[in-house]
Amino acid sequence: MLSYQHAYHAGNIADVHKHLALMLLLEGFAENSGAFSFYDSHAGRGIYDLSSPEAEKTGEHKMGVSAIDEPKDDQRAPARYLDLIETFRKEHGEHAYPGSPSIAHHFMRPGDKMFLTELHPTEHRILEENFIAFKSVDIRKQDGFEMLSRLKYPHHLRGVALVDPAYEVKTDYRSVPKSLMKALSGWPNGVFVVWYPILPDDRHKQMVRSLFSLGGNAVFESLLMAPDVADRRGMMGTGLMIFNAPQGFEEKLEQAMDEITTLMFGEGLGSHAIKKGPTVGSEALL
């Protein structure tokens, strides 16, 4: 199934969650003199317009990036995230929003490399239009899980891989841990960031158990929950599983997410938490 288009969801709370985490990771990589690679398993189009008919139809950005109050301290992570978006808008328009490829590209230096895979024909075409001019960006019309499974000889030893399928089919919850197992075998020191939605039926929990089993002490979970609403049919929150994070990153992310949760939802509304390995049950996928 290839019906999902992220233009309807750009700038929502899931984007804020994964893009803030990605920014913090890449800030650290860019400060180091060694070259790095960035891989995106489901890249989308990379650049979005929050005034587009698609974005306006759902209005999800209004509870996400468009709801963030101006931070008082311009040196903190939420302020740097908003500055990154503002810099992006100076080039692409006042309603533009950077997808994960654009976030990563912001931090790339000469010698760094980006690998983007996208299978949806329309999204792939627009992705190529947006990034084809950059020689450091490799774009392929390929299944993202297949790319991860074959990640045996990464371009650089250092780098980040973002795994963020749409989960439009339930088999994605099985494909993620299976492809991660192969990817970690091929690139054991790579940093892997797995995103997933938190839905009322808790369908993510088996996948999370499998990922904890796979990562052991090298993985932790970051959870962002939206404020309570009467309608619980949609996404209640968003999760990240982060493998091989640099030393001190867990604390850095926890502080940044606590701050931006308050700025986005208001004091005492919504929540963020860091969790480490629950007991793995017999229902684990691997």
BAKE-348099 format. One record per residue (C-alpha): residue number from 1; residue in one letter; x negated, y, z negated. Coordinates in steps of 0.25 Angstrom, whole numbers, always signed. Each point is the difference from the previous one (the first is absolute). Layout:
REC  vodren  kenu     xx     yy     zz
REC     NUM     a      X      Y      Z
...
This chain:
REC  vodren  kenu     xx     yy     zz
REC       1     m     +0     +0     +0
REC       2     l     -6    +14     +4
REC       3     s    +11     +9     -4
REC       4     y     -7     +8    -11
REC       5     q     -4    +14     +3
REC       6     h     -7     +8    -11
REC       7     a     +5    +13     +5
REC       8     y    +13     -2     -8
REC       9     h     -8     -2    -13
REC      10     a    -12     +9     +2
REC      11     g     -4     +8    -13
REC      12     n     +9     -8     -9
REC      13     i     -5     -4    -14
REC      14     a     -7    -13     +6
REC      15     d     -8     +9     +9
REC      16     v     -4     +9    -12
REC      17     h     -4    -12     -8
REC      18     k     -9     -7    +10
REC      19     h     -5    +13     +7
REC      20     l     -5     +6    -14
REC      21     a     -7    -13     -3
REC      22     l     -6     -1    +14
REC      23     m     -5    +14     -2
REC      24     l     -6     -3    -13
REC      25     l     -7    -12     +6
REC      26     l     -5     +7    +12
REC      27     e     -5    +12     -8
REC      28     g    -10     -9     -7
REC      29     f     -4     -7    +13
REC      30     a     -3    +13     +7
REC      31     e     -8     +5    -11
REC      32     n    -10    -12     +1
REC      33     s    -10     +1    +11
REC      34     g     +3    -14     +6
REC      35     a     +9     -1    +12
REC      36     f    +14     -7     -2
REC      37     s    +11     -6     +7
REC      38     f    +15     +2     -1
REC      39     y    +10    -11     +5
REC      40     d    +15     +2     +0
REC      41     s     +8    -12     +3
REC      42     h    +14     +7     +3
REC      43     a     -5    +14     +5
REC      44     g    +13     +6     +5
REC      45     r     -2    +12     +8
REC      46     g     -9     +7     -9
REC      47     i     +6    +14     +1
REC      48     y    +15     +3     -4
REC      49     d     +9    +12     +1
REC      50     l     +9     +2    -13
REC      51     s     +9     +9     +8
REC      52     s     +3    -11    +10
REC      53     p    +14     -6     +2
REC      54     e     -5    -13     -6
REC      55     a     -6     +6    -12
REC      56     e    +12     +9     -2
REC      57     k    +10    -12     +1
REC      58     t     -6     -7    -12
REC      59     g     -5    +13     -7
REC      60     e    -10    -10     -8
REC      61     h    -11    +11     +0
REC      62     k     +9     +9     -9
REC      63     m     -2     -9    -12
REC      64     g    -14     -3     +4
REC      65     v    -11    +10     +5
REC      66     s    +10    +12     +2
REC      67     a     +4     -1    -15
REC      68     i    -14     +2     -5
REC      69     d     -1    +12     -8
REC      70     e    -13     +9     +1
REC      71     p    -10     -5     -9
REC      72     k     -6    +10    -10
REC      73     d    -14     -6     +1
REC      74     d     -5     +1    +14
REC      75     q    -12    -10     -3
REC      76     r     +9    -12     -4
REC      77     a     +4    -11     +9
REC      78     p    +14     +5     +3
REC      79     a     -5    +13     +4
REC      80     r    -11     -6     +9
REC      81     y    +11     -9     +7
REC      82     l     +9    +12     +3
REC      83     d    -12     +8     +5
REC      84     l     -3    -12     +9
REC      85     i    +14     +1     +6
REC      86     e     -1    +15     +1
REC      87     t    -13     -1     +8
REC      88     f     +7    -11     +9
REC      89     r    +12     +9     +2
REC      90     k     -9    +12     +5
REC      91     e     -4     -9    +12
REC      92     h    +13     -8     +2
REC      93     g    +12    +10     -4
REC      94     e     +6     +4    -13
REC      95     h     +9    -12     -1
REC      96     a    -11    -11     +3
REC      97     y     -3    -11     -9
REC      98     p    -13     -9     +1
REC      99     g     +2    -15     +0
REC     100     s    -11     -9     -5
REC     101     p     -9     +1    +12
REC     102     s     +0    +15     -1
REC     103     i     -3     +0    -14
REC     104     a    -12     -9     +2
REC     105     h     -4     +8    +12
REC     106     h     -1    +12     -8
REC     107     f    -11     -7     -8
REC     108     m     -8     -6    +11
REC     109     r    -14     +5     +4
REC     110     p    -10     -3    +11
REC     111     g     -3    -15     -1
REC     112     d    +14     -4     -7
REC     113     k    +10     -9     +8
REC     114     m    +15     -1     +0
REC     115     f     +7    -13     +5
REC     116     l    +15     +2     +2
REC     117     t    +10    -11     +4
REC     118     e    +15     +2     +3
REC     119     l     +9    -10     +8
REC     120     h    +12     +8     +2
REC     121     p     +0     +5    +14
REC     122     t     +5    +14     -2
REC     123     e     -8     +2    -13
REC     124     h    -13     -5     +7
REC     125     r     +2     +9    +12
REC     126     i     +1    +13     -9
REC     127     l    -11     -5     -9
REC     128     e     -9     -1    +12
REC     129     e     +4    +14     +5
REC     130     n     -3     +6    -14
REC     131     f    -14     -7     -2
REC     132     i     -5     -4    +14
REC     133     a     -9    +12     +1
REC     134     f     -9     -5    -12
REC     135     k    -11     -9     +4
REC     136     s     -1     -5    -15
REC     137     v    +14     -5     +0
REC     138     d     +3    -14     +6
REC     139     i    +15     -2     +3
REC     140     r     +6    -14     +3
REC     141     k    +14     -5     +3
REC     142     q     -1    -12     -9
REC     143     d     +7     -7    -12
REC     144     g     -6     +6    -13
REC     145     f     +0    -13     -7
REC     146     e     -8     -6    +11
REC     147     m    -10    +11     -1
REC     148     l     -2     -2    -15
REC     149     s     -1    -15     +2
REC     150     r    -12     +2    +10
REC     151     l     -7    +11     -8
REC     152     k    -13     -9     -1
REC     153     y    -10    +10     +5
REC     154     p     +4    +14     -4
REC     155     h     -6    +12     +7
REC     156     h     -7     +4    -13
REC     157     l     -2     -7    -14
REC     158     r     +7    +12     -7
REC     159     g    +15     +4     +3
REC     160     v    +15     -1     -3
REC     161     a    +11     -8     +7
REC     162     l    +14     +5     -2
REC     163     v    +11    -11     +1
REC     164     d    +14     +6     +1
REC     165     p    +10     -8     +8
REC     166     a    +14     +5     +1
REC     167     y     +5    -13     -7
REC     168     e    +12     +1    +10
REC     169     v     -1    -16     +0
REC     170     k     -1     -8    -12
REC     171     t    -12     -8     +5
REC     172     d     -9    +12     -1
REC     173     y     +0     -3    -15
REC     174     r     -6    -13     +3
REC     175     s     -9     +5    +11
REC     176     v     -7    +11     -9
REC     177     p     -7    -10    -10
REC     178     k     -3    -10    +11
REC     179     s     -7    +10     +9
REC     180     l     -7     +7    -13
REC     181     m     -6    -13     -4
REC     182     k     -7     -1    +14
REC     183     a     -3    +14     +0
REC     184     l     -7     +0    -14
REC     185     s     -8    -13     +4
REC     186     g     -5     +8    +13
REC     187     w     -2    +13     -7
REC     188     p     -2     -3    -15
REC     189     n     -5    +14     -4
REC     190     g    +11     +8     +8
REC     191     v    +10     +8     -8
REC     192     f    +14     -5     +4
REC     193     v    +13     +9     -3
REC     194     v    +13     -8     +1
REC     195     w    +13     +8     +0
REC     196     y    +14     -5     -2
REC     197     p    +14     +5     -3
REC     198     i     +7     -3    -14
REC     199     l    +14     -4     +4
REC     200     p    +12     -4     -9
REC     201     d     -2    -15     +3
REC     202     d    -15     +0     -5
REC     203     r     -4     -7    +13
REC     204     h    -14     +5     -2
REC     205     k     -3     -8    -13
REC     206     q     -4    -13     +6
REC     207     m    -10     +7     +9
REC     208     v     -6     +8    -11
REC     209     r     -2    -12     -8
REC     210     s     -7     -6    +12
REC     211     l     -9    +12     +1
REC     212     f     -4     +0    -14
REC     213     s     -3    -14     +1
REC     214     l     -9     +3    +12
REC     215     g     -7    +12     -6
REC     216     g     -2     -4    -14
REC     217     n     -7    +11     -8
REC     218     a     -3     +8    +13
REC     219     v    +14     +4     +2
REC     220     f    +10     +9     -7
REC     221     e    +14     +5     +3
REC     222     s     +5    +14     +1
REC     223     l    +15     +3     -2
REC     224     l     +8    +12     +3
REC     225     m    +15     +0     -4
REC     226     a    +10    +11     +5
REC     227     p     +9     +6    -10
REC     228     d    +13     -8     -3
REC     229     v    +11     +2    +10
REC     230     a    +14     -6     +1
REC     231     d     -2     -6    +13
REC     232     r    -10    -12     -2
REC     233     r     +1     -6    +14
REC     234     g    -12     +7     +6
REC     235     m    -15     +1     -4
REC     236     m     -2     +2    -15
REC     237     g    -14     +2     +0
REC     238     t    -13     -3     +7
REC     239     g    -12     -9     -4
REC     240     l    -15     -1     +4
REC     241     m     -9    -12     -2
REC     242     i    -15     +5     +0
REC     243     f    -11    -10     +2
REC     244     n    -15     +3     -3
REC     245     a     +2    +14     -4
REC     246     p    -12     +8     -3
REC     247     q     -4     +2    -15
REC     248     g     +9    +10     -7
REC     249     f    +10     +1    +11
REC     250     e    +11     -7     -8
REC     251     e     +0    +11    -10
REC     252     k     -1    +11    +10
REC     253     l    +12     -5     +8
REC     254     e     +8     -2    -13
REC     255     q     -3    +15     -4
REC     256     a     +3     +5    +14
REC     257     m    +13     -8     +1
REC     258     d     +5     +5    -14
REC     259     e     -2    +14     +4
REC     260     i     +7     -1    +14
REC     261     t    +11     -8     -6
REC     262     t     +4    +12     -9
REC     263     l     -2    +10    +12
REC     264     m     +9     -8     +9
REC     265     f    +11     -4     -9
REC     266     g     -1     +9    -12
REC     267     e     -4     -2    -15
REC     268     g     +4    -13     -5
REC     269     l     +6     -5    +13
REC     270     g     -5    -12     +8
REC     271     s    -12     -8     -5
REC     272     h    -14     -5     +4
REC     273     a     -7    -12     -6
REC     274     i    -13     -8     +2
REC     275     k     +1    -15     -2
REC     276     k     -9    -12     +0
REC     277     g     +2    -14     +3
REC     278     p    +13     -7     -5
REC     279     t     +0    -15     -2
REC     280     v     +1     -6    +13
REC     281     g    +12     -9     +1
REC     282     s     +3    -12     +8
REC     283     e     +8     +8    +10
REC     284     a    -13     +7     +5
REC     285     l     -1     +0    +15
REC     286     l    -14     -6     +1
